[in-house]
């Protein structure tokens, strides 16, 4: 007669998809290291240019 109470939201199992709905492009994993490398090279170039003007 009584409806079974639903468990709290934190206790419910979260359904997980086998694959994400929007798969990540393969090249996106290289974007952050490439940006970091380019920034490091740019800082090195600026350092060389600044130290060469004495």
Buried (B, 14 or more C-beta within 10 A) or exposed (E): EEEEEEEEEEEEEEEEEEEEEEEEEEEEEEEEEEEEEEEEEEEEEEEEEEEEEE
